[in-house]
C-alpha cells in the first residue's frame, strides 16, 4: 500500500506539473507566433528568478526558525516531557521541512507575483533628467528605485513579524521566554531584524512626503507634495523615529537576553509616545502656524506643485492664445472656411449605430459594435467620416446551426466596413453611405474585407480545414473563402495535442476535418490580445478600425503608460499622477499581427519599457497608419480636467482656485444636463491656412455657464499631439453650450415644434451640441433626431439647429439653418440659389407668427380630440386626426 500511495502521489504531482507546464508552453508558442517570444521569456524568466529567490529566502528562514524552536524545546524540557515526533530528528525534520516548504511556496508567489515588474524596471530604468527641488533626486528614483526598496523592506518586515508571532506562540509554553536563554536569544535576533527594517522604512519616509498631501493621519495640506509641515515637522520626525527604532531594538535585545522582561515595555512605550507626539505636533503646526497664514507658508511648495503637475500631465508646453469672440460671421468667412463647414458633423454616433445595425448587417449574425469618427483623403478632398466594422457574432446563429464545425471551422470572420459622411444625410434623414453592402462598395478599395480579429468576444477558430469559411450571403447561395495568412498556430505534430488539451476540445484532436495546413487563430478579441502580450500597459476602451492604402483593415488601440509616484504631482484618480500615450497598437484585422508603434520616444517610462522588452516595439510607422492616429479622448479628458485648475500661473489665484475652469454641460439624448465629452472636428486654426483634424473641449468658469476658453489638440502629421488653448475675453459674455441649450428650450417656436413632434408615439432625440470656432467667432450646431416608438424604427435627422450670438435657427438641413443665420446677421448677403431657404422659411422664427394664437388653439383642440379617440379605442378616428395635425404642421413649416 505504501508503494501504491507513493506511485499515486508521483502521478498526481506529474499531472499538476504537466498542466502548469502545458499552459506555459502553449502561451509561449502563441507569443512566439506573433514575434513576441522574447517578451514572454523576459517576464517568465524574471518571475522564475524572483520565485526561486523568494522560495529560498522564505524556506531557509522558516527552516532555521522552526529548527531553532525545536532545539530550544529539546534544551529546555526533559525527554519524557516532549512528544516523540519532536524528539525524533528524522520525523521533526520532515515536519519542519514540510512547513518551511509551504511558507516558501507562499513567499515565492508573493515575490514573483508582485515583484517582477518593479524588479525589471529597477534594472532597466531610464533617467528623467529632472530632479526634485528638495532632495535633488532624479524623478526616476521615485518611480523606480524607491518603490522596489519599499517592496523589499515591507516583504521582509512582514516575514519578521510572522516569525516573531510564531516564536511568541511556541515560547509562551510554560513561560519559556522567561527561562530559556535560547528562546530569549532567538526572539532578540528577530526583534533586531524587525527594528532595523522599521528604521529603514522611517529613513525612506522623508522621500514619501513628496508623493502625498497627507501631513498627518487627520489632515491634508493644500499642497500635493512637500509642504511646510512636512519640512518643519514630518521629515525631522522620520529621522528621530528611525533612531528611536534602532535604540529601542538594542534595548529590547539586551532586556530579553538578560531576562529583564518588564523593562522591555520602556522602548515600546517610548516609541509609541514619539509616534503620537509627532502626529500631534504636526496637527498643532498645521492648525496654529500654517492655517492662519496658509498662502504665505505654502507659497514655495505651491509653485512646485503647479510646475510638477503640469510636467506630469504634459501640460507645460501648451500654447495659450487670446480668442476675441467677435460677432463677425458673414458669407465671406463661410467661403474661406468651406472645408470646415463641409465637414460639420450633423450625424451623431449613438443614433447612427442603430442605423448601421439595421441597414448594413443584412443577417442576424452580423453586428456593428461601435461607430468611430476618422478622416480620409477621398478624391483629393479631406473628409471626416464615420466608420464601423461589420463583425460576426456566432452566438446569434440559429440554435440548429451552432454546431462544432460551424462555430469553429465555418463561421470564422466578419466582413467589411461601412462608412458614411458626418455631414450628409438622405432625404429620409439617415446617413449617406460612402461604403456599404456586401461585398463592400464605395469610395475606398477593401481588398481584404474579412475580419478575423475584432471587438466581439470571439472564440478561437481553426482555418484552412477541409471546410470552406463563410464570407457573406449572396442571393440563395453563400460566398466562401479560405484564410490566406500564415499568422496562426500550425496544428500539426505536438501542437495539435497541446492546443486540443489547452482548449479542452477532444474534437480538435480527433476531427478528420483538420489537415496539415490547418491553423489555430487564438485570442481573437483585440483587447484580450494586446493585454495578453503586454499586460503592463493600460489600453483605451475605444479601438477603431481603419482602411489602409492596400485595401486591408486594421485596428488601432491607444496604449497608456502611467505611474503613481511622480513627486509633487496631483493624482487624477487614486494615486495615478503620470500618464502618457507613448504607444499606438495596430492589429491587422485579417492576420491578427500586432505592432506596438512608438509615438513618443522621449518618454522616460517608455524608454524603461524599451530597455526591458526591446523586441516589443516598432519605431518606423507606415504613413497610411500614422495618418489615422487620433489623440485619445480619455487622455485628453484627463489633461483638460487637470488644466482646468493648473492653468493658473498666479500663485495666489491658484491657491484660492479663483479662475477654475470646468467642463460645460449639455442636454444630450433626452437626458437632463450631463457633462460634455470632447469631440473631433475638422477646422482651420486662426493662424494656419489648412483645415485639420482637432479634438477639442470648451470650458466654462466654475458655477457659471458662459464659455471662458476652449482647449484643443492637433491630430495630423508632424503636429500630432500639440495642445493649445484659446481664452475668451473675461469682460465679454460668450455663450456656453448649456446657455445655448437653455435658449433652445426657451425659444417659443423651437420648443413648440419639439413638443409637437414628441407626441403621437414619437421620440425627439437631441444630438451632441458642437461648439465650432471659426476664425474669430464661434458657431453652435445640434442635430435633432426623431424616432418612432416602433422597435424596428430608425432615428432620423429631421432638423438641425444652428446658433450664433443672439440668433437661433432650426431648419431641415444644416445649409438652410446656416443661411437663415446669415440672413439674420448679414441681411445683404448674397446666397447661392441652392442654398437659399424656401420662401416660407425665410421668416425669422423669432418674429411673431400671424394668427399664432388661433393656430395654437386649433392644435390644442385637435390634440385633445386625438387623445379622446385613443382613450375610446377609436384607432381609425385617431389616425385621421393625426393626419390632420401633420398637415397643419406642414403648413406652419
N, C-alpha and C positions, 0 to 999 in steps of 0.2 A: 504493500500500500504506500509506503514511503517513496518507492521508485515511481509509482503511478502519479503520486502527488507532485513530485519533482518534475516529471515529464509534462504534466498538465500545466504546471506553473511556467515552465520554459515556453510551452506553446502559446500561452496567454501573453507572456512578455513579448514574444516574437510577433504575434498578431498586432499588439498595440504599437510596437516599433514599426512594423510594416505599414500600418495605417498612417502613422505620422510621416514616415519616410516617403510613402507614395504621394501624399499631399504636397510635400516639399518638391518632389521630383516633377510632378505634373505642373506645379506653379513655375518651376524653373524652365521647363520645356516651353510653356506658354510665353513667358517673358522673353526667352531666347528667340522664339519665332518672330517676335516683334523687334529684335535687335537690342533688347534691354537686359540681357542676361547678366551683365556686369553690375547693374543696379541691384538685381536680386542677390547676387553673391556678396556685394558690399554690405547690404543690410543684413543678410543672413550671417555672413562672417562676423560682423560686429556683434550680433546677438549671441552667436556661439561663444565668442571670446569672453564677452561680459557674463554670459551664463556660466561658463566654466569658472571665471574668477569669482562670481557670486557664490557658486556652489562650494568651491574650495574654501572661501572665506567663512561662510556660514557653517559648513560641515566641520572644518577644523576647529573653529572656536567653540562650536557646540560640543564636539567630542572632548575637547580639553576641559570645558566647563563641567560636563557630566562626569568625566573621569575624575576630576578633582573632587567633586562632591562624593563620589564612591570612595575615593581614598580617604577623605575626611571621615566618612562613616566608619570605615574599617579601622582607622586610627582612634576613633572616639569610643566605639562600642565594643563589647566583648563578642566573640563569635556566636555564642548562643543567643545573643540579642538581635541578631540580623537574620533575615530570611535567606535561604540557600542561594537564591539567584544573585544576591549581592556578593555573597562570599565566593561563588564560583566565578573565576576570572573569565572563563570562556563564555558562559551564559550572559554575564553582565556586559562583556564587550559586544556581544551580539545585540543586546538591548540598546546599549549606548550607540552603537553604530547605526541601528535602525532609526533611533530618534534623531541622531545627527543627520542621517540621510534625508529624513522628512524635512527637517529645518533647512538643510542645504538646498533641496528642491524648491522650497518656498523662496529662499533668498535668491536662487538662480532666476526664477521667474520675475521677481521684483526688479532685480538689477538689469536684466536684459530687456524686460518689457518697458521700463521707464527710462533706462539709461542709454539705449543705443544711439538715439538721435542727439542728445546733448553731448555724448562722448565723441561722435563723429564731427559735430560742429566744433568742439574744443580742439580737435586735432587738425581741422581744416579751415578755421575761421579766417576771414579777411578783415583787415583793419578798415574802420570808417574814416580814418584820417581827421577825426574831430574829437576833442577831449571835453570833459565836463569842466566847468569853471571852478569847482571846489577841490576835488581830489586830483584833478588833472589826469584822469584815466581815460583812455580811448573808449568810445561808445561800445566797441566790441567786447570790452571787459564785462559790461553789464548784461549784454545779450548772450554771451557765450561762456565766459570764464566763471563769473560769479554763480550762475545757475548750477553749473556742474559741481563746483566746490560745495555749494549748499546741499545739493542732492547727496553727495558722498557723506557729508557730515550728518545729515538727517538719517540716512540709512544706518550709519554706524551708531548714532545716538539711540535710535530705535532698538538696534541689536543689543546695545549695552543695557538699556532699561529692561529689555526682555530677560537678559541673563541675570540682572540684579533681582528681579522679581522671582525668577526661578530659584536663585540662591536663598533668598529670604524664605521662600516656601520650604525648601529642604532643610535649611539650617534652623528653622523655628522648632523642629522636632527636638523635644527635650532640651530646649534652650542651648543648642549647640553654639550659637553665635556668642554666647557668654563664656563658654568653657573651652571651645576648640580653637587653638591657635591657627590651625589650618583653615578653618572656616572664616576666621577673622581676617587672615591674610588674603584669602580668596575674595571676600567681599570688599576689602580695602582696595585691591587692584582694580576690581570692577568699578568702584566709586571713583578712583583716579581716572580711569578711562572715560567715564561719563563726564567728570568735571572738566577734563581737557577739551572734550568735544563741545560742551556747553560754553566754555570760554572762547573756543573758535567761532561759534555762532555769534557771540557778542562782539567779537572783533570785526565780523562781517556786517553787523547791524548798521554802522555809520553809512556804508555804501547803500544800504536799503532805504535810507531817508531820501535819496534822490529819486526813488521809484514810487512814492506814495504821498498822499496828502494827509495821512493819519499821523497826528502828533502825539496822541496817547489813546488809550482804549476808549475814551469818552468823546474826543474831539477831533475834528478835521480842520486843517488850515485852508485858507482861501487859495493857497498856492499848491499846485501839484508839483512835488519835488521838494528839495531842501527849503525849509522855511526858517524864520527867526528862532522859533522854539527848538527846532532841530539842531541848529548850530550852537545855540547857547546851552541847551539842556541835554537833548537826546544823544548827541554824539559823545560828549564827555561822560554821560551816564553809561553808555555802552562800554567804554574802556574801564570804568570803575567796576561794572558788573563782571567784566572779563577777569579783572584782577581778583575780585571777590570770589569768583568761581574757582580760580586756581588756589588761592589761600584757603578757602573753605574745604576744598578737596584734600589738601595736605593735612588740615586739622582733622578731618574725618578719618583719614588713613591712620594717623597717629593715635587718635582716640580709640578706634576699633581694635587696633593691634595691641594696645595697652589695656584694653578692657574697660576703658572709661566711657561707657555707653551713654551715660546721662549727658556728658559734655558734648556728645555728637549733635545735640539739639542747638547748640550755640551758633555754629556756622550756618545751619539751615535757617534758623530764625533770622540771623543777621542778613543772609541773602534775600530772604522774603521781605524783610524790612527795607532793604535797599531798593528792591524792585518796586514795592508800593510807594516808597518815598520818591523814587524817580518819576513815577506816574503822577503823584500829587504835585510835585514841583513843576512838572510840565503843565498841569492844569492851572496852577497858580500863575505861571508866567504867561500862559495863553490868555487867561481871563483878565489879569490885572496889569500886564505890561503890553501885550500885543493888541488885544481887542480895543482898548481905549484909543489907540493910535495906530490902527492896523495898517493903513496905507503907508505911513511913514516907515514902520518897521519892516513891512514886507516888500517895499518897492524894488530893492535889488533882486529879490527872488522872483518877483512877478515878471521882471524882464527876462529872466532865464526861462521861466515857464512859457512865456509868449514866444520866444525865439525857438526853443527846442520843440515845442508842439508844432509850430509851422514847419520845421525841418522834418519832423517825424511823419507828417502827412503830405510832404512835398508841396507845401503851400508858400515856401519862402521865395519863389521865383514868379509869383503871379504878377501879371501886368495889370495895373489899375488905371482906368481912364474915366473921364467925365463924359456922360451922355446928356445932351441938352434937353431931351424930351420935348422937342418942339412940335407944334402942330403944323407941319409943313407938307403934309401929304398932298400930292397932285398927280395929274396924269403923267407928267414927265418923269416923276420919281418912280411910278409904276413901270414905265417903259425901261428905265435904267436898271430896274431890278426884276426884269421879266422872268429870269430863271428862278428867283426866289418865289415869285407869285405862281409860276407854273408848277412848282413843287410843294405848294401849300397842302398840308396833309388834311384832307377832308374826311377820309375814312378813318376808322378807329379800330385798334387791334382787338378789343374784346368782341364787339359785334361781328367784325369781319371773320373771326374764327368760326362762328356759327355758319356764316355764308359759305366759307370754304368747305366745311364738313358736310354741308347739304348739297352743294353744287359740283364739287370736284372729287368726291370719294367714289361714287358710282357703285360700290359694293360695301356691305356692312363691315367687311374685314379690313377696309382701309380707314385711316384716321389721320387727321392733322392734329398734332399735339400742341402746336404753337404757331403763331404767325409773327414774323420778325420784320423790323424795318432795316433796310440796307440801301445801297446806292450802286448803280451800274452806269457805264458809258454805253448808251444804246443809240446806234446810228449817229454817233458823234455828239450826242447830247447827254449831259449829266442829268440822270433821273433818279429820284428817290422812289423806292418801290417797297411793296410788301411781298415776302417770300414765305412759303410754307412747304414742308416736306410731307409727301403722301406715304405714310408708314403703314406697315402691315401689323395687324393685331389678330393673332390666331385664336385668342380667347373668344372672338366674335364669330368664328366659324360655326356653322350648324353642328349640333351635337354628334350627328352621324358621321360628320367629316373630321371629327377630332380624333383621328387615328394616329398611331405612332409614325407611320410613313408620311402622312400629311403634315404633321406638326414638326417632324424632324428632317424630312427629305424633300418634300414638295413645296410647301408654303414657307419659303426661306427669306423673303425680302419684300420691302415696299417698292414703290415705282414712281420716280419722277417728282418734280416740284410744280407748284402753281405759283404764279406771280401776277400781281396787279398793281396798277397805278395808285399812288397815295392820294392823288388829287382828281382823278377822273371817275365818274360813275355813269352807269347806264341810265336810260330814261326811267327805269324802274327804281333807281336809287341804290343799285347794287354795284359792287366794284367792277371796274372794267379790266378784264384779264389780259395780261400780256403773254402769259404762258398758261396753257390749260390742256385738258383732255388727256387721253391715253391712246397712243404714246404721246408725250408732251409736244405741243406745237406752240410756236410763238417766236419772240424776238431773239431768243438765245438758243444755241445748239446744246442739246443734252445727250451727249454720246454714250454716257454710262448712267442711265437713269435708275438702275437697280440700287436700292438702299438696303444693304445687309446690316448696317450698324446705325443706330439712331437713339431716340429718346424713349422709345417704348420699353417696357420691361421684357425684353426679348429673352427667350430661352436659347440654349446652344443648338446649332443645327449642323447637319452634315451635307456638304456639297460634293458634286462630281460623283454621285452614286449612279446606280442604274436608272434612277427616277429623274425625269426632267423636272426642272423647277418652274413653278407657276410665275409668269410675268404679269399679265393683265388679261381681262376678258375682252374678246373681240367677237361680237355677234353671238352665234351659237357655239363658238369654239373658244378655247383658251390658248393664248400665246405663251410658249415656254422658252426657257433659255438654260444655259449651263454656266456655272461660275468659271471665269477665265483667269482668276488670280492664283497666286501661289503663297498667299499670306496665312493660310490656315495651317493647322497641325496635321501632318500626314498620318492617316490611320493605318499604318502597316507595322509589322513587327511587334515589338513590345508596347509601342504607343497605343495600339488598339486595346490591349489588355489593361494598361494603366488607366486610360481615359474611360473605358467602359466601367471599371471599378470606381473611378472618381465620380462619374456621372450617375453611378448606381443603376446602369442600364445594361441588363443582360442581353437585350435585343441588339444593342450596338456590337456586342461581342459575337453573336451568332448569326446576325442578319446576312442573307445572301444578296442583299441589295447593295452592299458596300463593295468597292473594288480597291485595287492598289492605288488608284488615283484619288480616292476619297479623302476629303479634308474636313476636320472639325473646326467650325468657326465658334469660338468660345468667348464669353463675356462681351456680348454684343450691345448691351446698353452702354452708351458712350461715357456716361458719368461713372458707372461701375468700372469701366475700362481704365480711365485715367486715374481713378482712386486706387485701383489695384497696382498700377505701375508706379505712381508717385503719391503715396498717401500722406506725405509730409507737406503737400500744398493744400490750400483750400480752393474750391472751384466755384465759379459763378453758376447760379442755378438757371441761367437762361442761355443755353447754347443756341447757335444759329447756323443755318446751312447756307452755303454759297455755291454758285455755279462757276467753275473755273474756266479758263480760256480754252482748254482742251475738251470742254463739254462734260467733265466729270463733276461729281458732287462731293463736297467736303463739309465737315462740321468744324466750327471754331468755338473753343471754350476759353474763357479768361481764367488764368490761374493767379491766385493771390499769395504773396509771400508776406507773412505777418510775424510780429514779435510782441512780447508783453512787457519788456523791461527797458524801454528807451527812457533815459533819465529826463526828468522834468516834464515829460510829455503827458498830457491828459488822455486817459483811455476813452475810446468811443463806445466800447462795450466790454463788460467785465474788466480784465486787465490788459486787453489788447490796445496798444498805443503806437504801433508802427505798421504800415501796410503799403505794399507796392503791387502793381500789376506788371511784374517784370517778365512774365512768360505768357505766351499765347500757345494754346494747344490746338493742333489741327488733326482731325481724324478723317481719313478717307472713308466716305460712306459706302464704297464698294468693297475695298480690300480690308478696311479696318486698320491700316497702317497709321501709326501715331508719330507726330513730330512735336517736340517741345521747342518752340522758337523763342530765342532771346530777344526781347524788345527794349530792355533797359539794362544794358551791360554794366552800367556804373553802380548798380545797386549792390552794396557790400553783402547783403544777405543772399542775393543771387550768386555772387562770386563764391561765397561759402559753399552753397549747394553745388556749384560747378566744380569746386575742389573735391567735394565728396563724391559726386557722380559725373565725371567728365563725359561719359558716353551718353548721358541722358539728353543733352541739349544740342540744338542746331542753331548756328549763327546766321547762315545765309537763308534769307526768307524770299521765296518766289514773289515776284511783283504782283501776280494775279491773286495771291493770297493777301499780301500786305495791303493792297488797295481796298480790301474789305474789312480791315481791322476797325473795330468800333471801340471807343473808350467806354468801359463798362459802367452801366448805370449805378451799380452797387458802390463801386469805388468813388464815383463822382458824388453820390449822395452823401457818403461819409465825409469827403473833403468839403463839400458845400456846407454841410452841417457844422463842421468844426470851424470853417472860415467865417460862419455867421457870428461867432464870438471872437475869433482870433484875428479878424481883420483890423481890429482897433489898435492903432500904433501908440496912441497916447496912453500912458500907464494909468493915469487917474480915471480916464474914461473906461479903460479895460477893467480896472478894479471894480468900478461901480456898474459895469455892464450897461452903460448908458446908451450905447449905439448897437445893441444886439439885433442881428437880422434873423428872421425866421422864414421857413418855407410858407408860401401862401396856401390858402385852401381853395377848393372849387366844389361845385355841385356836379359830381360825376355819376353817370349811370343810375340816375334817380335816387341817389343817396344824399343824405344831408352833407354838410361841409366835411370834406376829407382832405388831408394834406396832399398837395400837388406832388407828382413824381417828375423827375427830369424827363425831357423828351428830345428826340433828334429832329432837327430841322435843316433844310438847305437854305443857306443865306449868305449874303455878301457882307463881310465885316466892313465898317465905315472906312478903314484905312487901306482896304485891299480892293482890287478890281475884279476878282473872280469869286463866284459862289463856291461854297464848300460845305461839307457835312459837319454840323456842330451839335453838340449835346449841351443843353442849357437848362437853367433853373432861375426863375425870378425870386427876388427877396422882398419881404415886407418888414417894416420895423416891428419890434416886439409889441404885441397887443394893438397893432394898427393894421389897416388893410390896404393902404396905398403902397405902390411899388417904389422901393428905395434904391434898388440895384438889380442887376442880373449877372449871373456867373455862367461862363461857357468854357468849353474845351474843344479844341480843333481835332479833327479826326483824319485828315487827308495828308498823304505824302510825308515829307520831312517835318511837317508842322504837327504831326500826331502828338497828342498829349500836352500841348501848350494851353495852360489855363489862363484865363483873363476875366476881369470884372469891369463892368461899366456901372458907374454910380450916377443916379439922377440927382438934380439939384434938390437940396433939402427944403428950400423955401418954396418949392413948386409941387403941387399935387399931381402925381402921375397915377392914373387909375391902376389899382392892383387887380389880380384875377377875381378875387371874391367881390370886389366892388363892381366889376363888370357883371358877375353872376347876379348880384343883387339888383343891378339896373335892368338886367334881362327880366328878372322876376317882377320888377315894378313897372315895366313897360306895359301899358294897357293893351296895346294891340298884340304884342307877342304873347303875353300871359294868357290873353283870351284865346288865341289860336291854340296854344299848347293845352289848355284845359279842355277845349272842344275836341281836339284830336285824341285826348286820353279817355274820352267817353266811348261807349259802344263796344267795349271789348278790346280796345287797342291800348298799347302802352307807348308812351313817349320816353325815349332814351336820350339823355344828353351825353354827348361825347366829350373828350378832353378839350378843355379850353386852352388854346395855344396863344401865348403872347409872343408875337413875332417882331423883333426890332428890324426896321427898315431905315437905313441911313440914320437920320437924327430923330426918328419918331418911332412909335410902337403901334402895331395893329393887332387886334384880337380876333380870333376865329374859333367858332364852335359849331360842330355838326349836330343836327337834330335827327335822330332816328325814330321811326315809327314801326312798331312790331305788333302784329295781331296776336291775340291770346291763343290762337291755334298752335299746337305743339310743333307742327311742321312749318310754321311761318318763318320768314326770313326778315331780319331787321333791315330796313331800307332808309337811306339818307333822303329825307323829304325836304328838309330846309337847311340852310346854312346861315348862321348869324355872324355878322361882321360888326365889330365895334371899334370906333376910333374917336378919341376925345369924348365929346359930349354926344356923339351920334351913334345910333344903333340901327342896323338894318337886317331884316330877315327875308331871304328870298329862296327860291327853289334851287339855285346854283350859287356857287361862290362868286362867279363872274358877275352875276346880276346884283348880288349883295354888295360887292366891292364897288360896282359902278353906281349903285344907289348912294353909297358913302361919298364917292367922288362928286356926285351931283350936289350933295349937301355942303361939302367943304369947298368945292370949286364949281359953282354953277356955270361958269363959262367954258368948262372942259369939253373938248370935242371927243366923243366916244365913237368907236367903230360901230357900224350898224349891227354887227353880230353881237356886240357886247351891250348894246343899249337895252335897258329894261323895257318890258312891254308898257304900252301907254297907260294901262290901268295900274301898273306897278310903279309908275313914276311919281305918284303922290307920296309925300312924306308921311310915313305911318305915324309920326309923332303929331301930325295935324289932326284935328277933329274930323271924323268921317261924317259925311252928310247923311242925316237920318239915322245916326248911330243908335239913338235911344229906341227908336221904333224897331230897328233891326234886332237889337238885343232882346226886346220884348217878344218878337216873333220866335227867336231862337229859344227863349225860355219856355214859351208855350209849347213849341214843338217837342222840346226835350221832356217836359212834364208829360205830354201825351205819349211819348216813346216809352218812358218808364212805366206809365199806367198800362200800356199794351203788354209790356213784358210781364208785369205783375199778374195780369189776367191770362197769361199764356197765349195771347193772340200774336203769334210769331209773324204771320203774314202782314198784319197791320203795322207791327213794329218795324218790319223791313221796309215798308212803304214810307213810313215816317223818316227813317234813317236816310233813305234815298233822297227825300226832300231836303233834309238837313244838309247832306253833302252837296246838293245842287245849289243851295243858298250860300254855302261856304265858298264854292267856286265863284259865285257871283261877287262875294265880298273880296276874294282874292283878285 
